[in-house]
Structure formats: structure tokens, C-alpha cells
């Protein structure tokens, strides 16, 4: 094992798990009759998490990545390019491009699926928005972070102005994903439960780390880049169901570039911005498990746990959609025969996707009622099933009123039990332990290619789509990773 790896692992092994202070701490003065209380023991100094993480990022090379991690990095890139192209002409992206166009700097970077070119920070923002608008992007299931949006958006834009090899690009992508997911692990679920959109708040660290890696930051500069990223948390869960949700990974991408560029010129920050008493983790979460960030660096990879969505909506809806599609395929019935659809679900399903009467496609992505109804009627859960057309379809509206989710003890977020009562007296049942697209039932390479092709249809010519897919698979051999950006741009009318 290289010396620097041993140093990292020895330092990380000694880190404590730091519990957050509860909100009910009392400061009332003791009554005179009470016995004197022992003096409080001073809190231990926080571990140097930011420094340890920065050292790992700066010292880790492509050759250090295990083969399975490299492969997952390639799959992550392929999936991200596909969803970014697919979302590129949603009205959200049209509006954002129109609003920012007059203020953009030099035309340095491409927009996937579009003809315009923007400065790198605005290009990163717009590609990040585009890749997340369909809620069809990758997911780190332990934290519900969508890792590629902040990271890939940042470094693809940078790669057109600052050429890098495919190997260096892939290494930076993996390190960025690793950084944001480990930091997310340290504060999830408390941070998420209070209302933060963790893809934005943790994603900015991934974007800063990956961008800084490609810029060749020193260890001290990387510490500052992470510190500047910590000062820019973005995204609240209240935004879910609106255009604002996709703003969050887009802004995390551009904020990460901003942090790394400033640090590259020695713009300073605190050396402990992640772990300090008034730093990021303590300010935004009541849980701080720092070993999640530092333990096993270079040995275990969160980036290897990435998953890819077969359905264009929140991940907690996937088991129910999977069950509905399977029952529809296995049994012969029509939507008008359905009297009641009961779902035994985890509370998180209702909390995240409890919209009963979505009016727009984006709201449908957060409606268990719509997701089940459309899957039973159309046998799919792609982007077309979460369009404005789909949520306003009278047949779908009628059926979603018959969908009854029931919070059930013992049901995990990744599970569902569905029972469908039909007018002929039959009751159909299906239990899903792990939906398609999960770690247990991952999408295959061919599945990802089909998803990419479907998303690019009508946006790019078929031959161009095929070339981009082939190029993404061969990213490690590219002399210039920016070729993917240029190849993914729209050139015709």
C-alpha cells in the first residue's frame, strides 16, 4: 500500500462519531439547595476531516481505481449524458437559457442536446438542470443523492476550456461522486429530514473536488476549495415538484467550479470547514458521522454503489410502478375493471410523493397516486408517463382516485405490497422486495443504451446518438474528454 494511503487510513481509523446537540438543551440555573455539579468535560477537538479528504482527492490517481469502480464510473457518465440530452428541451431549460443568455460570458462550453454555447459556469448550471429535470438521473440509494448532476456537469463544461484525457476525466468524476456521497452519508438522514435537498448541499463538494482535481490543485488549495464549497449549500425539499428542484444540482455544479477556481488562485478558507464547531456539518445537521467521510478511503467506494432509474420519477415510487407493470403484464384486466388499488408502503412514500391531484408533469413525479395509475394504464413509467398530458388524462385521473396507500409497519422504503381488487371479484397481489434499477436488480448496459436512445429520440439524429453512446463507453481511451460535450451538442436546425 502506498505511504500516503497508509497515512490516510491510520488517521481515519481514529476518528470518532460525533453526535449533534439536541434542540432541547436547558440552561436554567441550579437551585441553591442542589449539590454542585461536576465541571463539564471540554469537548474533544474535531477530527481534521477536511484535510484528510483533501489529501485523498489530491493524491489519488486513475490507476488507483479498481476495475469495477471504473466501470461504474463509465456507466454513470453514459446515463448522465443520456438524461441531460433528454431533458435539454424541457421548458425549464428553455426558460433558464433565455434568462441567462444575455449575461453569459464567452462561448466556452456546449449544452448537451442544444445549439447554444455558454461560459463554463452557466453551461454547467444548464446541463445540471437539464440532467435532473426529468428526475431520471442516477441515485446513490443510501442518501438519495443524484451524484452525476453536480459533478459531471461541472467537469464536462471545464473540459472544453481546459482539455483533459478521458482517464483523468473519469478519475475526477469518481472522486467527485465519492466525495459528495461520503459527505452525504455523514449527515443523512437528519440533514435531509429537516428539509435540505442533499443533492445540492452535498453535490457542491463533489463538483469542487472533481473540478479541483482537473485543475491540479495543491492539497492546501483543495482544502480551501472544499471550504468554499461548504459555504454554498443549495436546495430545499420544498422545491420538489417545481422547476426549482432541478436548479439545485445545476447550481451545485456551478458553485463547485466557482470554489475550485477561486482556490486555484489561493483564495483562502478555513482548514476545517466541514467539521468545525461552526462549520458545514454542525450548522446543517444534528448528525455528524465523520468516519463515513474518512474511513476506508481508497478501499471501499460509494461510487461503486450508484444506481440508474428505469422510471422517470422519485426513487421511492419505483417499487409501486414495478409492481403495477408486472401485474398488468401477468394478468388480463383493464383499467375500468379496477375497483381499488391498495399499497402497503413506508411512511417516506407518503411524505415525498403524497400529491393527490397533480396538475403538471413535474408534480406527477411526486404523486404515488399518479405513478400507480399511469403504470397500470400504460404499462410504463418513462418520461411520457410524467408529462402534462399524462397527469391531465381523464382515465388516469379517474384511476388515481382508487389508489390507496397505507403506511404499514415493517415495510421498508424499497418494498411495496400491492393488491388490486377487480370488479369480477379477483384480487391480484404483488410484493416487491427490490425494484428494477436497484443494486440487487441493476439495469444492464443494454438497458442503459435503450434508455439513452429513447431520451435522445427527436432531439438528435439516430446516428449521432449511436456515436455518443459508443464514445461514452470508450471514454477511458479518449485523448480529449471534451469531445463528448461537442458530440452531444445539437448541430442541425
DOTISE-458093 format. One record per residue (C-alpha): residue number from 0; x, y, z. Coordinates in steps of 0.2 Angstrom, whole numbers, plus 2048, in hexadecimal, padded with zeros to 3 digits. Example, Ala and Ser with C-alpha at 12.3 -4.5 7.8 and 13.67 -1.06 7.14 Angstrom:
<rs>
@resi:0&px:83E&py:7EA&pz:827
@resi:1&px:844&py:7FB&pz:824
</rs>
This chain:
<rs>
@resi:0&px:800&py:800&pz:800
@resi:1&px:807&py:811&pz:7FB
@resi:2&px:80D&py:81C&pz:80A
@resi:3&px:800&py:829&pz:808
@resi:4&px:7F2&py:81C&pz:808
@resi:5&px:7F9&py:815&pz:819
@resi:6&px:7F9&py:827&pz:820
@resi:7&px:7E7&py:82A&pz:81B
@resi:8&px:7E1&py:819&pz:822
@resi:9&px:7EA&py:81B&pz:833
@resi:10&px:7E3&py:82D&pz:835
@resi:11&px:7D2&py:828&pz:830
@resi:12&px:7D1&py:819&pz:83B
@resi:13&px:7D3&py:824&pz:84B
@resi:14&px:7C4&py:82F&pz:847
@resi:15&px:7B5&py:82F&pz:852
@resi:16&px:7A3&py:830&pz:84E
@resi:17&px:79D&py:841&pz:854
@resi:18&px:78B&py:842&pz:859
@resi:19&px:782&py:853&pz:857
@resi:20&px:77B&py:85D&pz:865
@resi:21&px:768&py:85B&pz:868
@resi:22&px:75D&py:86A&pz:866
@resi:23&px:757&py:868&pz:878
@resi:24&px:767&py:86C&pz:881
@resi:25&px:762&py:876&pz:891
@resi:26&px:76C&py:884&pz:899
@resi:27&px:762&py:887&pz:8A9
@resi:28&px:76C&py:88C&pz:8B8
@resi:29&px:76D&py:87E&pz:8C6
@resi:30&px:763&py:881&pz:8D5
@resi:31&px:76D&py:886&pz:8E5
@resi:32&px:769&py:876&pz:8EE
@resi:33&px:770&py:86B&pz:8E0
@resi:34&px:781&py:863&pz:8E2
@resi:35&px:78E&py:86B&pz:8D7
@resi:36&px:790&py:862&pz:8C6
@resi:37&px:7A0&py:85C&pz:8BF
@resi:38&px:7A9&py:868&pz:8B3
@resi:39&px:7A5&py:863&pz:8A1
@resi:40&px:7B2&py:85A&pz:898
@resi:41&px:7B9&py:864&pz:889
@resi:42&px:7B3&py:85D&pz:878
@resi:43&px:7C1&py:854&pz:86F
@resi:44&px:7C8&py:85D&pz:860
@resi:45&px:7BF&py:859&pz:850
@resi:46&px:7C9&py:84D&pz:844
@resi:47&px:7D1&py:855&pz:835
@resi:48&px:7C5&py:84E&pz:829
@resi:49&px:7C7&py:85C&pz:81C
@resi:50&px:7DA&py:85A&pz:81B
@resi:51&px:7D9&py:847&pz:81A
@resi:52&px:7CC&py:847&pz:80C
@resi:53&px:7D6&py:854&pz:803
@resi:54&px:7E6&py:84A&pz:804
@resi:55&px:7DD&py:83B&pz:7FD
@resi:56&px:7D5&py:844&pz:7EE
@resi:57&px:7E6&py:84C&pz:7EA
@resi:58&px:7F0&py:83C&pz:7EB
@resi:59&px:7E5&py:830&pz:7E3
@resi:60&px:7E8&py:82B&pz:7D1
@resi:61&px:7DE&py:822&pz:7C3
@resi:62&px:7E9&py:812&pz:7C6
@resi:63&px:7E3&py:812&pz:7D8
@resi:64&px:7D1&py:80E&pz:7D2
@resi:65&px:7CC&py:7FC&pz:7D3
@resi:66&px:7C5&py:7F5&pz:7C2
@resi:67&px:7B3&py:7F4&pz:7C9
@resi:68&px:7B4&py:806&pz:7CF
@resi:69&px:7BA&py:80C&pz:7BE
@resi:70&px:7AC&py:803&pz:7B5
@resi:71&px:79F&py:80A&pz:7C0
@resi:72&px:7A6&py:81B&pz:7BD
@resi:73&px:7A4&py:818&pz:7AA
@resi:74&px:792&py:813&pz:7AD
@resi:75&px:78F&py:822&pz:7B7
@resi:76&px:796&py:82D&pz:7A9
@resi:77&px:78B&py:825&pz:79C
@resi:78&px:77B&py:826&pz:7A6
@resi:79&px:77E&py:838&pz:7AA
@resi:80&px:782&py:83D&pz:798
@resi:81&px:772&py:834&pz:793
@resi:82&px:767&py:83D&pz:7A0
@resi:83&px:76F&py:84E&pz:79C
@resi:84&px:76B&py:84C&pz:78A
@resi:85&px:759&py:846&pz:78D
@resi:86&px:755&py:855&pz:799
@resi:87&px:75E&py:862&pz:78E
@resi:88&px:74E&py:869&pz:786
@resi:89&px:742&py:869&pz:795
@resi:90&px:73B&py:87A&pz:797
@resi:91&px:745&py:87B&pz:7A7
@resi:92&px:755&py:87B&pz:79D
@resi:93&px:74E&py:887&pz:790
@resi:94&px:749&py:893&pz:79D
@resi:95&px:75A&py:892&pz:7A6
@resi:96&px:764&py:894&pz:796
@resi:97&px:75A&py:8A3&pz:791
@resi:98&px:75C&py:8AB&pz:7A1
@resi:99&px:76F&py:8A8&pz:7A2
@resi:100&px:773&py:8AA&pz:790
@resi:101&px:775&py:8BD&pz:790
@resi:102&px:781&py:8BD&pz:79F
@resi:103&px:78C&py:8AE&pz:79A
@resi:104&px:79E&py:8B0&pz:798
@resi:105&px:7A8&py:8A9&pz:78A
@resi:106&px:7A1&py:89A&pz:780
@resi:107&px:7AD&py:88D&pz:789
@resi:108&px:7A2&py:87E&pz:78B
@resi:109&px:794&py:874&pz:783
@resi:110&px:782&py:870&pz:788
@resi:111&px:77E&py:85E&pz:786
@resi:112&px:770&py:85C&pz:77A
@resi:113&px:770&py:86F&pz:775
@resi:114&px:779&py:87B&pz:769
@resi:115&px:77D&py:889&pz:775
@resi:116&px:78E&py:88A&pz:77D
@resi:117&px:791&py:893&pz:78E
@resi:118&px:79F&py:897&pz:79A
@resi:119&px:7A4&py:888&pz:7A4
@resi:120&px:79B&py:88D&pz:7B4
@resi:121&px:78A&py:890&pz:7AB
@resi:122&px:78D&py:881&pz:7A0
@resi:123&px:78F&py:876&pz:7B0
@resi:124&px:780&py:87D&pz:7B8
@resi:125&px:775&py:87A&pz:7A8
@resi:126&px:77B&py:869&pz:7A5
@resi:127&px:778&py:865&pz:7B8
@resi:128&px:766&py:86B&pz:7B6
@resi:129&px:764&py:862&pz:7A6
@resi:130&px:76A&py:851&pz:7AE
@resi:131&px:75F&py:852&pz:7BD
@resi:132&px:74F&py:85A&pz:7B6
@resi:133&px:747&py:849&pz:7B2
@resi:134&px:74D&py:841&pz:7C3
@resi:135&px:754&py:833&pz:7B8
@resi:136&px:766&py:835&pz:7BE
@resi:137&px:771&py:829&pz:7C8
@resi:138&px:76E&py:826&pz:7DB
@resi:139&px:779&py:822&pz:7E9
@resi:140&px:76C&py:818&pz:7F3
@resi:141&px:774&py:81A&pz:804
@resi:142&px:771&py:82D&pz:804
@resi:143&px:766&py:830&pz:7F5
@resi:144&px:773&py:83B&pz:7ED
@resi:145&px:773&py:83D&pz:7DA
@resi:146&px:786&py:83D&pz:7D9
@resi:147&px:78A&py:840&pz:7C6
@resi:148&px:780&py:850&pz:7C4
@resi:149&px:78B&py:85C&pz:7CE
@resi:150&px:79C&py:853&pz:7CA
@resi:151&px:79A&py:84E&pz:7B8
@resi:152&px:792&py:85F&pz:7B3
@resi:153&px:7A1&py:868&pz:7BB
@resi:154&px:7AF&py:85E&pz:7B4
@resi:155&px:7A8&py:85C&pz:7A2
@resi:156&px:7A6&py:86F&pz:7A1
@resi:157&px:7B8&py:871&pz:7A7
@resi:158&px:7BF&py:864&pz:79B
@resi:159&px:7BA&py:86F&pz:78C
@resi:160&px:7C5&py:87D&pz:792
@resi:161&px:7D2&py:873&pz:79B
@resi:162&px:7D5&py:863&pz:791
@resi:163&px:7D7&py:853&pz:79B
@resi:164&px:7D9&py:841&pz:797
@resi:165&px:7CB&py:835&pz:799
@resi:166&px:7D4&py:82C&pz:7A6
@resi:167&px:7D7&py:83C&pz:7B0
@resi:168&px:7C5&py:841&pz:7AD
@resi:169&px:7BE&py:830&pz:7B4
@resi:170&px:7CA&py:830&pz:7C3
@resi:171&px:7C3&py:842&pz:7C7
@resi:172&px:7B1&py:83C&pz:7C5
@resi:173&px:7B3&py:82D&pz:7D1
@resi:174&px:7BC&py:838&pz:7DE
@resi:175&px:7AF&py:845&pz:7DD
@resi:176&px:7A1&py:838&pz:7DF
@resi:177&px:7AB&py:830&pz:7ED
@resi:178&px:7AD&py:841&pz:7F6
@resi:179&px:79B&py:846&pz:7F5
@resi:180&px:794&py:835&pz:7FA
@resi:181&px:79F&py:833&pz:809
@resi:182&px:79B&py:844&pz:80F
@resi:183&px:789&py:840&pz:80C
@resi:184&px:78A&py:830&pz:816
@resi:185&px:791&py:83A&pz:825
@resi:186&px:782&py:845&pz:827
@resi:187&px:774&py:83A&pz:81F
@resi:188&px:765&py:838&pz:824
@resi:189&px:764&py:846&pz:831
@resi:190&px:76A&py:853&pz:824
@resi:191&px:75E&py:84E&pz:817
@resi:192&px:74F&py:84C&pz:824
@resi:193&px:750&py:85E&pz:829
@resi:194&px:74E&py:864&pz:817
@resi:195&px:75E&py:865&pz:80E
@resi:196&px:75F&py:85E&pz:7FC
@resi:197&px:76F&py:854&pz:7FF
@resi:198&px:773&py:853&pz:7EC
@resi:199&px:777&py:865&pz:7EC
@resi:200&px:77E&py:867&pz:7FE
@resi:201&px:78A&py:858&pz:7FC
@resi:202&px:78C&py:859&pz:7E9
@resi:203&px:796&py:869&pz:7EA
@resi:204&px:7A4&py:860&pz:7F3
@resi:205&px:7A4&py:853&pz:7E5
@resi:206&px:7A5&py:861&pz:7D8
@resi:207&px:7B3&py:86B&pz:7E1
@resi:208&px:7BD&py:85B&pz:7E4
@resi:209&px:7BC&py:855&pz:7D2
@resi:210&px:7BF&py:866&pz:7CA
@resi:211&px:7CD&py:869&pz:7D6
@resi:212&px:7D5&py:858&pz:7D1
@resi:213&px:7D5&py:85D&pz:7BF
@resi:214&px:7DC&py:86E&pz:7C3
@resi:215&px:7EA&py:865&pz:7CC
@resi:216&px:7E7&py:86E&pz:7DD
@resi:217&px:7F4&py:86C&pz:7EA
@resi:218&px:7EE&py:863&pz:7FB
@resi:219&px:7ED&py:874&pz:803
@resi:220&px:7E3&py:87B&pz:7F4
@resi:221&px:7D7&py:86C&pz:7F5
@resi:222&px:7D4&py:86F&pz:807
@resi:223&px:7CF&py:881&pz:803
@resi:224&px:7C4&py:87B&pz:7F4
@resi:225&px:7BB&py:86F&pz:800
@resi:226&px:7B9&py:87D&pz:80C
@resi:227&px:7B2&py:889&pz:7FF
@resi:228&px:7A6&py:87B&pz:7F9
@resi:229&px:7A0&py:87A&pz:80B
@resi:230&px:79B&py:88C&pz:80B
@resi:231&px:78F&py:889&pz:7FD
@resi:232&px:782&py:87C&pz:802
@resi:233&px:773&py:87D&pz:7F6
@resi:234&px:762&py:875&pz:7F5
@resi:235&px:753&py:872&pz:7FF
@resi:236&px:747&py:864&pz:7FE
@resi:237&px:738&py:870&pz:7FD
@resi:238&px:73E&py:872&pz:7EB
@resi:239&px:739&py:861&pz:7E6
@resi:240&px:72C&py:860&pz:7D8
@resi:241&px:731&py:871&pz:7D1
@resi:242&px:73F&py:877&pz:7C5
@resi:243&px:749&py:87C&pz:7D4
@resi:244&px:74D&py:86A&pz:7D8
@resi:245&px:758&py:868&pz:7C9
@resi:246&px:760&py:879&pz:7CD
@resi:247&px:769&py:871&pz:7DC
@resi:248&px:775&py:865&pz:7D4
@resi:249&px:778&py:872&pz:7C6
@resi:250&px:77C&py:87F&pz:7D3
@resi:251&px:787&py:873&pz:7DC
@resi:252&px:791&py:86F&pz:7CC
@resi:253&px:794&py:882&pz:7C9
@resi:254&px:798&py:885&pz:7DB
@resi:255&px:7A5&py:877&pz:7DC
@resi:256&px:7AE&py:87F&pz:7CD
@resi:257&px:7AD&py:890&pz:7D5
@resi:258&px:7B5&py:888&pz:7E5
@resi:259&px:7C3&py:87F&pz:7DC
@resi:260&px:7C7&py:88E&pz:7D1
@resi:261&px:7C9&py:89A&pz:7DF
@resi:262&px:7D3&py:88D&pz:7E9
@resi:263&px:7DF&py:88B&pz:7DA
@resi:264&px:7E4&py:89D&pz:7DC
@resi:265&px:7E6&py:89B&pz:7EF
@resi:266&px:7D6&py:8A2&pz:7F5
@resi:267&px:7D6&py:89B&pz:806
@resi:268&px:7C9&py:893&pz:812
@resi:269&px:7C9&py:88B&pz:823
@resi:270&px:7D3&py:87A&pz:823
@resi:271&px:7C5&py:872&pz:82C
@resi:272&px:7B5&py:878&pz:824
@resi:273&px:7AD&py:867&pz:823
@resi:274&px:7AF&py:862&pz:836
@resi:275&px:7B2&py:872&pz:840
@resi:276&px:7A6&py:876&pz:84E
@resi:277&px:79F&py:884&pz:843
@resi:278&px:7A3&py:87B&pz:832
@resi:279&px:797&py:872&pz:825
@resi:280&px:793&py:862&pz:82E
@resi:281&px:78F&py:86A&pz:83F
@resi:282&px:785&py:878&pz:837
@resi:283&px:779&py:86E&pz:82C
@resi:284&px:777&py:85D&pz:835
@resi:285&px:775&py:856&pz:846
@resi:286&px:77F&py:846&pz:841
@resi:287&px:791&py:847&pz:83D
@resi:288&px:799&py:835&pz:839
@resi:289&px:7AA&py:83A&pz:833
@resi:290&px:7B0&py:829&pz:831
@resi:291&px:7A4&py:828&pz:822
@resi:292&px:7AF&py:835&pz:81A
@resi:293&px:7C0&py:82E&pz:81E
@resi:294&px:7BF&py:81C&pz:822
@resi:295&px:7C5&py:810&pz:814
@resi:296&px:7CA&py:81E&pz:808
@resi:297&px:7D2&py:815&pz:7F9
@resi:298&px:7CB&py:804&pz:7FF
@resi:299&px:7B8&py:805&pz:7FE
@resi:300&px:7AF&py:810&pz:7F2
@resi:301&px:79E&py:818&pz:7F3
@resi:302&px:7A0&py:81B&pz:7E0
@resi:303&px:79F&py:809&pz:7DD
@resi:304&px:78D&py:809&pz:7E5
@resi:305&px:785&py:815&pz:7D8
@resi:306&px:775&py:80F&pz:7D1
@resi:307&px:76B&py:815&pz:7C1
@resi:308&px:758&py:818&pz:7C0
@resi:309&px:74D&py:80E&pz:7B4
@resi:310&px:73F&py:81A&pz:7B9
@resi:311&px:73F&py:82D&pz:7B7
@resi:312&px:73A&py:831&pz:7C9
@resi:313&px:73F&py:831&pz:7DB
@resi:314&px:747&py:821&pz:7E0
@resi:315&px:73B&py:81D&pz:7EE
@resi:316&px:72D&py:81B&pz:7E0
@resi:317&px:737&py:80D&pz:7D7
@resi:318&px:731&py:7FE&pz:7E1
@resi:319&px:71F&py:803&pz:7DE
@resi:320&px:721&py:806&pz:7CB
@resi:321&px:72B&py:7F6&pz:7CA
@resi:322&px:71D&py:7EC&pz:7D2
@resi:323&px:70F&py:7F4&pz:7C8
@resi:324&px:718&py:7F1&pz:7B7
@resi:325&px:71C&py:7DF&pz:7BC
@resi:326&px:709&py:7DC&pz:7C1
@resi:327&px:703&py:7E4&pz:7B1
@resi:328&px:70F&py:7D8&pz:7A7
@resi:329&px:70A&py:7C9&pz:7B1
@resi:330&px:6F8&py:7CA&pz:7B2
@resi:331&px:6EA&py:7CF&pz:7A6
@resi:332&px:6E0&py:7DE&pz:7AC
@resi:333&px:6DC&py:7EF&pz:7A6
@resi:334&px:6DC&py:800&pz:7B0
@resi:335&px:6C9&py:801&pz:7B0
@resi:336&px:6C9&py:7F0&pz:7B9
@resi:337&px:6D3&py:7F7&pz:7C8
@resi:338&px:6C9&py:7FB&pz:7D8
@resi:339&px:6D7&py:7FE&pz:7E4
@resi:340&px:6EA&py:7FE&pz:7E4
@resi:341&px:6F1&py:7FC&pz:7F6
@resi:342&px:704&py:7FF&pz:7F9
@resi:343&px:70D&py:7FA&pz:809
@resi:344&px:71B&py:807&pz:80A
@resi:345&px:728&py:80F&pz:815
@resi:346&px:724&py:820&pz:81C
@resi:347&px:731&py:828&pz:811
@resi:348&px:726&py:824&pz:802
@resi:349&px:718&py:82F&pz:808
@resi:350&px:724&py:83D&pz:80E
@resi:351&px:72D&py:83F&pz:7FD
@resi:352&px:71F&py:83A&pz:7F1
@resi:353&px:70F&py:83E&pz:7F9
@resi:354&px:708&py:84A&pz:7EC
@resi:355&px:6F6&py:844&pz:7E8
@resi:356&px:6F1&py:84F&pz:7DA
@resi:357&px:701&py:854&pz:7D0
@resi:358&px:6FD&py:861&pz:7C3
@resi:359&px:70E&py:861&pz:7B9
@resi:360&px:71A&py:853&pz:7B4
@resi:361&px:727&py:858&pz:7C1
@resi:362&px:71B&py:857&pz:7CF
@resi:363&px:716&py:845&pz:7C8
@resi:364&px:728&py:840&pz:7CD
@resi:365&px:723&py:842&pz:7DF
@resi:366&px:712&py:83A&pz:7DF
@resi:367&px:710&py:827&pz:7E3
@resi:368&px:6FF&py:828&pz:7DD
@resi:369&px:704&py:82E&pz:7CC
@resi:370&px:713&py:822&pz:7CA
@resi:371&px:708&py:813&pz:7CE
@resi:372&px:6FA&py:818&pz:7C3
@resi:373&px:704&py:81C&pz:7B4
@resi:374&px:70E&py:80C&pz:7B6
@resi:375&px:6FF&py:802&pz:7B6
@resi:376&px:6F7&py:80A&pz:7A7
@resi:377&px:707&py:80C&pz:79C
@resi:378&px:712&py:7FF&pz:7A3
@resi:379&px:721&py:80B&pz:7A4
@resi:380&px:729&py:818&pz:7AF
@resi:381&px:734&py:822&pz:7A3
@resi:382&px:734&py:834&pz:7A0
@resi:383&px:724&py:833&pz:795
@resi:384&px:71B&py:82D&pz:7A4
@resi:385&px:71F&py:83C&pz:7AE
@resi:386&px:71B&py:849&pz:7A2
@resi:387&px:70D&py:857&pz:7A3
@resi:388&px:703&py:84C&pz:797
@resi:389&px:704&py:83D&pz:7A3
@resi:390&px:6FF&py:845&pz:7B3
@resi:391&px:6F0&py:84E&pz:7AA
@resi:392&px:6EA&py:83E&pz:7A2
@resi:393&px:6D8&py:83B&pz:7A8
@resi:394&px:6DA&py:828&pz:7A9
@resi:395&px:6EA&py:82A&pz:7B4
@resi:396&px:6E1&py:837&pz:7BF
@resi:397&px:6D3&py:82B&pz:7C1
@resi:398&px:6DE&py:81C&pz:7C6
@resi:399&px:6E9&py:826&pz:7D2
@resi:400&px:6DA&py:829&pz:7DD
@resi:401&px:6DA&py:816&pz:7E0
@resi:402&px:6EC&py:815&pz:7E5
@resi:403&px:6ED&py:813&pz:7F8
@resi:404&px:6FE&py:813&pz:800
@resi:405&px:6FF&py:80D&pz:812
@resi:406&px:70E&py:810&pz:81D
@resi:407&px:712&py:7FF&pz:824
@resi:408&px:71E&py:7FA&pz:832
@resi:409&px:72D&py:7EF&pz:82C
@resi:410&px:72C&py:7F5&pz:81A
@resi:411&px:73D&py:7FC&pz:814
@resi:412&px:73E&py:80B&pz:808
@resi:413&px:744&py:7FF&pz:7FA
@resi:414&px:735&py:7F3&pz:7FD
@resi:415&px:723&py:7F4&pz:7F8
@resi:416&px:714&py:7E8&pz:7FA
@resi:417&px:707&py:7EB&pz:7ED
@resi:418&px:6F5&py:7E4&pz:7EC
@resi:419&px:6E9&py:7E8&pz:7DE
@resi:420&px:6D7&py:7E4&pz:7E0
@resi:421&px:6CE&py:7E1&pz:7D0
@resi:422&px:6BB&py:7E3&pz:7CC
@resi:423&px:6BA&py:7D0&pz:7C7
@resi:424&px:6BF&py:7CC&pz:7D9
@resi:425&px:6D2&py:7C8&pz:7D6
@resi:426&px:6DF&py:7CF&pz:7E2
@resi:427&px:6F0&py:7D0&pz:7DA
@resi:428&px:6FF&py:7D1&pz:7E5
@resi:429&px:712&py:7D6&pz:7E3
@resi:430&px:720&py:7D9&pz:7EF
@resi:431&px:730&py:7E1&pz:7EA
@resi:432&px:73F&py:7DF&pz:7F4
@resi:433&px:74B&py:7E9&pz:7E9
@resi:434&px:745&py:7F2&pz:7D9
@resi:435&px:74E&py:7F1&pz:7C8
@resi:436&px:75C&py:7FE&pz:7C8
@resi:437&px:761&py:7FA&pz:7DA
@resi:438&px:772&py:7F3&pz:7DF
@resi:439&px:76A&py:7E2&pz:7E1
@resi:440&px:762&py:7E3&pz:7CF
@resi:441&px:76D&py:7EF&pz:7C6
@resi:442&px:76A&py:7F6&pz:7B4
@resi:443&px:775&py:7ED&pz:7A8
@resi:444&px:780&py:7F6&pz:79B
@resi:445&px:773&py:7F3&pz:78E
@resi:446&px:765&py:7FA&pz:799
@resi:447&px:770&py:80A&pz:79B
@resi:448&px:772&py:80B&pz:788
@resi:449&px:760&py:809&pz:785
@resi:450&px:75C&py:816&pz:792
@resi:451&px:768&py:822&pz:789
@resi:452&px:761&py:81F&pz:778
@resi:453&px:74F&py:822&pz:77E
@resi:454&px:754&py:832&pz:786
@resi:455&px:75E&py:839&pz:777
@resi:456&px:750&py:834&pz:76B
@resi:457&px:74A&py:844&pz:762
@resi:458&px:758&py:84E&pz:769
@resi:459&px:767&py:847&pz:760
@resi:460&px:769&py:83C&pz:750
@resi:461&px:769&py:82A&pz:753
@resi:462&px:77B&py:828&pz:74C
@resi:463&px:781&py:836&pz:757
@resi:464&px:779&py:82E&pz:766
@resi:465&px:782&py:81D&pz:762
@resi:466&px:793&py:826&pz:761
@resi:467&px:791&py:82F&pz:772
@resi:468&px:78C&py:81F&pz:77A
@resi:469&px:79C&py:816&pz:773
@resi:470&px:7A7&py:825&pz:778
@resi:471&px:7A0&py:824&pz:78A
@resi:472&px:7A4&py:812&pz:78B
@resi:473&px:7B6&py:816&pz:785
@resi:474&px:7B9&py:825&pz:78F
@resi:475&px:7C9&py:81E&pz:797
@resi:476&px:7D1&py:81E&pz:786
@resi:477&px:7CD&py:82F&pz:781
@resi:478&px:7DB&py:83C&pz:780
@resi:479&px:7CF&py:84A&pz:783
@resi:480&px:7C0&py:847&pz:78E
@resi:481&px:7B8&py:857&pz:787
@resi:482&px:7B4&py:84E&pz:777
@resi:483&px:7A5&py:847&pz:780
@resi:484&px:79E&py:858&pz:783
@resi:485&px:7A0&py:85D&pz:771
@resi:486&px:799&py:84D&pz:76A
@resi:487&px:78A&py:84F&pz:775
@resi:488&px:786&py:860&pz:770
@resi:489&px:778&py:863&pz:763
@resi:490&px:77F&py:869&pz:752
@resi:491&px:770&py:869&pz:746
@resi:492&px:760&py:874&pz:745
</rs>
